Amino acid sequence: MKKGKVVYLKPTWLAGVHSHGPYSETVPVAWKSILEWLESGDHYEMPDRGFGLTYDDPRTVAADSLRYVAGVEVTAAWRPQEGSPVSRVQFKGGSYTIVQHNGPYSEVGEIISNYRDKWVPRLGLCLDGRRPLLAIYHSDIRIVEPEDQVADICLPVRTVAGE
Protein backbone atom coordinates (compact mmCIF):
# COMPACT_ATOMS: atom_id res chain seq x y z
CA MET A 1 0.00 0.00 0.00
CA LYS A 2 1.12 3.53 -0.62
CA LYS A 3 1.95 5.81 2.28
CA GLY A 4 -0.89 8.17 2.98
CA LYS A 5 -3.75 6.15 1.61
CA VAL A 6 -6.79 6.74 3.82
CA VAL A 7 -9.32 3.93 3.98
CA TYR A 8 -12.32 2.98 6.05
CA LEU A 9 -11.69 -0.20 8.03
CA LYS A 10 -14.87 -2.07 8.85
CA PRO A 11 -15.75 -3.10 12.39
CA THR A 12 -14.39 -6.57 13.15
CA TRP A 13 -14.93 -9.05 15.98
CA LEU A 14 -11.78 -10.60 17.42
CA ALA A 15 -10.83 -13.39 19.76
CA GLY A 16 -8.30 -11.40 21.72
CA VAL A 17 -5.85 -11.44 24.59
CA HIS A 18 -5.57 -8.20 26.58
CA SER A 19 -2.26 -7.12 28.05
CA HIS A 20 -1.17 -4.26 30.30
CA GLY A 21 2.39 -3.07 30.72
CA PRO A 22 5.44 -2.20 28.65
CA TYR A 23 4.82 -3.15 25.03
CA SER A 24 8.25 -4.76 24.71
CA GLU A 25 7.29 -7.25 27.42
CA THR A 26 3.53 -7.74 27.05
CA VAL A 27 3.07 -7.90 23.27
CA PRO A 28 5.11 -11.12 22.82
CA VAL A 29 3.25 -12.74 25.74
CA ALA A 30 -0.15 -11.80 24.27
CA TRP A 31 0.78 -13.28 20.88
CA LYS A 32 2.15 -16.43 22.51
CA SER A 33 -1.24 -16.87 24.20
CA ILE A 34 -3.10 -16.39 20.91
CA LEU A 35 -0.86 -18.87 19.07
CA GLU A 36 -1.24 -21.47 21.83
CA TRP A 37 -5.02 -20.99 21.75
CA LEU A 38 -5.07 -21.47 17.97
CA GLU A 39 -2.93 -24.60 18.22
CA SER A 40 -5.23 -26.02 20.91
CA GLY A 41 -8.01 -26.41 18.35
CA ASP A 42 -10.50 -24.18 20.20
CA HIS A 43 -10.79 -21.95 17.14
CA TYR A 44 -13.19 -23.09 14.41
CA GLU A 45 -10.74 -22.28 11.60
CA MET A 46 -7.24 -20.95 11.21
CA PRO A 47 -7.34 -17.21 10.48
CA ASP A 48 -5.25 -15.74 7.69
CA ARG A 49 -4.28 -12.61 9.60
CA GLY A 50 -3.73 -11.28 13.09
CA PHE A 51 -4.66 -7.95 14.64
CA GLY A 52 -2.56 -5.97 17.11
CA LEU A 53 -4.43 -3.08 18.74
CA THR A 54 -2.31 -0.49 20.52
CA TYR A 55 -4.38 1.79 22.74
CA ASP A 56 -1.82 4.08 24.36
CA ASP A 57 1.11 6.25 23.36
CA PRO A 58 4.18 5.23 25.38
CA ARG A 59 5.43 8.83 25.20
CA THR A 60 2.51 10.04 27.35
CA VAL A 61 1.27 6.97 29.26
CA ALA A 62 3.21 5.22 32.04
CA ALA A 63 4.71 1.93 30.89
CA ASP A 64 2.73 -0.12 33.43
CA SER A 65 -0.53 1.36 32.08
CA LEU A 66 -0.01 0.63 28.36
CA ARG A 67 -2.87 -1.41 26.85
CA TYR A 68 -2.60 -3.84 23.95
CA VAL A 69 -4.79 -6.55 22.41
CA ALA A 70 -3.51 -9.38 20.21
CA GLY A 71 -6.30 -11.05 18.30
CA VAL A 72 -7.65 -12.96 15.35
CA GLU A 73 -10.87 -12.40 13.44
CA VAL A 74 -13.99 -14.34 14.45
CA THR A 75 -17.64 -14.20 13.41
CA ALA A 76 -20.06 -11.86 15.18
CA ALA A 77 -21.79 -14.90 16.70
CA TRP A 78 -18.59 -16.35 18.21
CA ARG A 79 -18.30 -16.56 22.00
CA PRO A 80 -15.29 -17.89 23.96
CA GLN A 81 -15.59 -21.12 25.86
CA GLU A 82 -15.62 -20.86 29.63
CA GLY A 83 -12.08 -20.69 30.95
CA SER A 84 -10.67 -19.66 27.55
CA PRO A 85 -7.58 -17.43 27.55
CA VAL A 86 -9.23 -15.26 24.88
CA SER A 87 -12.14 -12.88 25.11
CA ARG A 88 -14.51 -11.33 22.59
CA VAL A 89 -13.19 -7.92 21.45
CA GLN A 90 -14.68 -5.52 18.95
CA PHE A 91 -12.43 -3.43 16.72
CA LYS A 92 -14.79 -0.57 15.89
CA GLY A 93 -13.18 0.44 12.61
CA GLY A 94 -13.15 3.92 11.08
CA SER A 95 -10.85 6.07 8.96
CA TYR A 96 -7.22 4.92 8.98
CA THR A 97 -4.12 5.83 7.02
CA ILE A 98 -2.11 2.77 6.06
CA VAL A 99 1.45 1.90 5.19
CA GLN A 100 2.60 -1.62 4.38
CA HIS A 101 5.68 -2.98 6.12
CA ASN A 102 7.69 -5.78 4.53
CA GLY A 103 10.18 -7.22 6.97
CA PRO A 104 10.53 -8.38 10.56
CA TYR A 105 7.57 -7.76 12.83
CA SER A 106 10.08 -6.65 15.44
CA GLU A 107 10.35 -3.38 13.44
CA VAL A 108 6.63 -2.53 13.67
CA GLY A 109 7.02 -0.20 16.68
CA GLU A 110 9.66 1.85 14.88
CA ILE A 111 7.52 2.00 11.72
CA ILE A 112 4.53 3.22 13.76
CA SER A 113 6.61 5.97 15.39
CA ASN A 114 8.10 7.15 12.10
CA TYR A 115 4.78 7.11 10.25
CA ARG A 116 2.96 8.83 13.14
CA ASP A 117 5.55 11.56 13.66
CA LYS A 118 6.70 12.30 10.10
CA TRP A 119 4.05 11.27 7.57
CA VAL A 120 0.66 11.81 9.19
CA PRO A 121 1.22 15.57 9.76
CA ARG A 122 2.47 15.97 6.15
CA LEU A 123 -0.84 14.53 4.97
CA GLY A 124 -2.81 17.25 6.77
CA LEU A 125 -4.17 14.70 9.20
CA CYS A 126 -3.85 14.08 12.90
CA LEU A 127 -4.20 10.97 14.98
CA ASP A 128 -7.60 10.20 16.44
CA GLY A 129 -6.65 9.24 20.00
CA ARG A 130 -10.10 7.79 20.69
CA ARG A 131 -9.30 4.74 18.56
CA PRO A 132 -6.43 2.25 18.69
CA LEU A 133 -3.50 2.04 16.32
CA LEU A 134 -3.71 -1.22 14.45
CA ALA A 135 -1.21 -3.60 12.91
CA ILE A 136 -2.68 -6.25 10.63
CA TYR A 137 -0.25 -9.15 10.41
CA HIS A 138 -0.48 -11.16 7.19
CA SER A 139 2.34 -13.66 7.85
CA ASP A 140 2.36 -16.56 10.29
CA ILE A 141 5.52 -16.07 12.36
CA ARG A 142 5.70 -19.83 12.92
CA ILE A 143 6.42 -20.49 9.23
CA VAL A 144 7.43 -17.19 7.55
CA GLU A 145 10.98 -15.94 7.90
CA PRO A 146 11.29 -12.45 9.44
CA GLU A 147 12.57 -10.84 6.24
CA ASP A 148 9.46 -12.11 4.38
CA GLN A 149 6.84 -10.98 6.90
CA VAL A 150 4.15 -8.50 5.81
CA ALA A 151 2.04 -6.19 7.98
CA ASP A 152 -0.24 -3.22 7.37
CA ILE A 153 0.36 -0.42 9.87
CA CYS A 154 -2.95 1.42 10.33
CA LEU A 155 -3.17 4.73 12.18
CA PRO A 156 -6.59 6.20 13.14
CA VAL A 157 -6.87 9.66 11.63
CA ARG A 158 -9.09 12.68 11.31
CA THR A 159 -8.59 15.93 9.48
CA VAL A 160 -6.84 18.76 11.26
CA ALA A 161 -9.57 21.08 12.59
CA GLY A 162 -9.73 24.50 10.99
CA GLU A 163 -7.62 23.65 7.98
C-alpha positions in Angstrom: 0.0 0.0 0.0 1.1 3.5 -0.6 1.9 5.8 2.3 -0.9 8.2 3.0 -3.8 6.1 1.6 -6.8 6.7 3.8 -9.3 3.9 4.0 -12.3 3.0 6.0 -11.7 -0.2 8.0 -14.9 -2.1 8.9 -15.8 -3.1 12.4 -14.4 -6.6 13.1 -14.9 -9.1 16.0 -11.8 -10.6 17.4 -10.8 -13.4 19.8 -8.3 -11.4 21.7 -5.8 -11.4 24.6 -5.6 -8.2 26.6 -2.3 -7.1 28.1 -1.2 -4.3 30.3 2.4 -3.1 30.7 5.4 -2.2 28.6 4.8 -3.2 25.0 8.2 -4.8 24.7 7.3 -7.3 27.4 3.5 -7.7 27.0 3.1 -7.9 23.3 5.1 -11.1 22.8 3.3 -12.7 25.7 -0.2 -11.8 24.3 0.8 -13.3 20.9 2.2 -16.4 22.5 -1.2 -16.9 24.2 -3.1 -16.4 20.9 -0.9 -18.9 19.1 -1.2 -21.5 21.8 -5.0 -21.0 21.8 -5.1 -21.5 18.0 -2.9 -24.6 18.2 -5.2 -26.0 20.9 -8.0 -26.4 18.3 -10.5 -24.2 20.2 -10.8 -22.0 17.1 -13.2 -23.1 14.4 -10.7 -22.3 11.6 -7.2 -21.0 11.2 -7.3 -17.2 10.5 -5.3 -15.7 7.7 -4.3 -12.6 9.6 -3.7 -11.3 13.1 -4.7 -8.0 14.6 -2.6 -6.0 17.1 -4.4 -3.1 18.7 -2.3 -0.5 20.5 -4.4 1.8 22.7 -1.8 4.1 24.4 1.1 6.2 23.4 4.2 5.2 25.4 5.4 8.8 25.2 2.5 10.0 27.3 1.3 7.0 29.3 3.2 5.2 32.0 4.7 1.9 30.9 2.7 -0.1 33.4 -0.5 1.4 32.1 0.0 0.6 28.4 -2.9 -1.4 26.9 -2.6 -3.8 23.9 -4.8 -6.5 22.4 -3.5 -9.4 20.2 -6.3 -11.1 18.3 -7.7 -13.0 15.3 -10.9 -12.4 13.4 -14.0 -14.3 14.5 -17.6 -14.2 13.4 -20.1 -11.9 15.2 -21.8 -14.9 16.7 -18.6 -16.4 18.2 -18.3 -16.6 22.0 -15.3 -17.9 24.0 -15.6 -21.1 25.9 -15.6 -20.9 29.6 -12.1 -20.7 31.0 -10.7 -19.7 27.6 -7.6 -17.4 27.6 -9.2 -15.3 24.9 -12.1 -12.9 25.1 -14.5 -11.3 22.6 -13.2 -7.9 21.5 -14.7 -5.5 19.0 -12.4 -3.4 16.7 -14.8 -0.6 15.9 -13.2 0.4 12.6 -13.2 3.9 11.1 -10.8 6.1 9.0 -7.2 4.9 9.0 -4.1 5.8 7.0 -2.1 2.8 6.1 1.5 1.9 5.2 2.6 -1.6 4.4 5.7 -3.0 6.1 7.7 -5.8 4.5 10.2 -7.2 7.0 10.5 -8.4 10.6 7.6 -7.8 12.8 10.1 -6.6 15.4 10.3 -3.4 13.4 6.6 -2.5 13.7 7.0 -0.2 16.7 9.7 1.9 14.9 7.5 2.0 11.7 4.5 3.2 13.8 6.6 6.0 15.4 8.1 7.1 12.1 4.8 7.1 10.3 3.0 8.8 13.1 5.5 11.6 13.7 6.7 12.3 10.1 4.1 11.3 7.6 0.7 11.8 9.2 1.2 15.6 9.8 2.5 16.0 6.2 -0.8 14.5 5.0 -2.8 17.2 6.8 -4.2 14.7 9.2 -3.9 14.1 12.9 -4.2 11.0 15.0 -7.6 10.2 16.4 -6.7 9.2 20.0 -10.1 7.8 20.7 -9.3 4.7 18.6 -6.4 2.2 18.7 -3.5 2.0 16.3 -3.7 -1.2 14.4 -1.2 -3.6 12.9 -2.7 -6.3 10.6 -0.3 -9.1 10.4 -0.5 -11.2 7.2 2.3 -13.7 7.8 2.4 -16.6 10.3 5.5 -16.1 12.4 5.7 -19.8 12.9 6.4 -20.5 9.2 7.4 -17.2 7.6 11.0 -15.9 7.9 11.3 -12.4 9.4 12.6 -10.8 6.2 9.5 -12.1 4.4 6.8 -11.0 6.9 4.2 -8.5 5.8 2.0 -6.2 8.0 -0.2 -3.2 7.4 0.4 -0.4 9.9 -2.9 1.4 10.3 -3.2 4.7 12.2 -6.6 6.2 13.1 -6.9 9.7 11.6 -9.1 12.7 11.3 -8.6 15.9 9.5 -6.8 18.8 11.3 -9.6 21.1 12.6 -9.7 24.5 11.0 -7.6 23.7 8.0 
